[in-house]
Amino acid sequence: MARKIVVTSGKGGVGKTTIAVYLGVALSKRGERVIVCDADFGLNNADVVAGVENLVTYDIVDVIEGRCRAEQALVRHPDYGNLYLLASRSAPERYISPQSFKLALERLAPKYDYILIDCPAGVDEGFHRAVAVADEAIVVTTPHLPALRDADKVVTILKSYELNSVSFVVNMLRGELLVVGDSLSPKEIESVLKIPLLGILPETKDLYANELSESSRYFRILANNLLTGKRKFPDVTSKYRGAIGGLRRFFKNGL
């Protein structure tokens, strides 16, 4: 039976959809059968992030409104055979209840290991619909006060649901700022949110460009933490410490 995990943030623009998709990639490469479900009926761009937008025929709304079976709406990723996308490209013809959304996913859950639910930004109806079908939650934030404030509000709301676990990921962490104290650290963020840290994703130029890319390595660590329950975090400040690190900071940001 699949672990149903909602990936949420409160604030938009923190990389929530990207994390849902590429965490799915990393899990699928470990042999896990993964569905990334786009629960954002407004922006619905998980298929674009995954690069399968031209392969979508049916979506989650078609499943709920009875135009196709749940399995028919899944798009298998051409590069990652264990990864499937459940898009939400069409606008609902009527109100979509949490119960109908949950029923659609539960039809798929027995055959898969993970269902990652990409939650819409904000804390309105779409947020509650996405959270109501999940067993676990991952809250995405960046080390910036507006994102942290919104993440804190989301954590408070999530505590009203009977979830098995709630953890958080820090995205876009900049090691050169962290080493000189100009950025909130993961430990400081953890002390505010009062939930466990699941992973750290530094700001990188590439985005899972290839197997050896920097971001690919960080997503592998994140996936391993989720799979094993262990907590291993990359040191994002090491290359910015010492004399050589000072030069790197200077040429990167003029610090």
PyMOL commands that set and color helices and strands:
alter all, ss='L'
color gray80, all
select helices_A, chain A and resi 16-28+46-50+53-55+60-64+70-73+98-111+125-132+145-158+175-178+186-193+214-228+238-240+242-253
alter helices_A, ss='H'
color red, helices_A
select strands_A, chain A and resi 3-8+34-38+75-76+83-86+114-118+136-141+165-173+197-202
alter strands_A, ss='S'
color yellow, strands_A
deselect
rebuild
show_as cartoon
